[in-house]
């Protein structure tokens, strides 16, 4: 059986951000 989905709120598109905390310390040395 198919159910119709109602959108109660508008979804905002978000770009996924990758956290690079480990790499920042390495980059400082260069």
Number of C-alpha atoms within 10 A of each C-alpha: 2 4 5 5 6 6 7 6 6 6 7 6 6 6 6 6 6 6 8 8 8 8 9 10 10 9 8 7 6 5
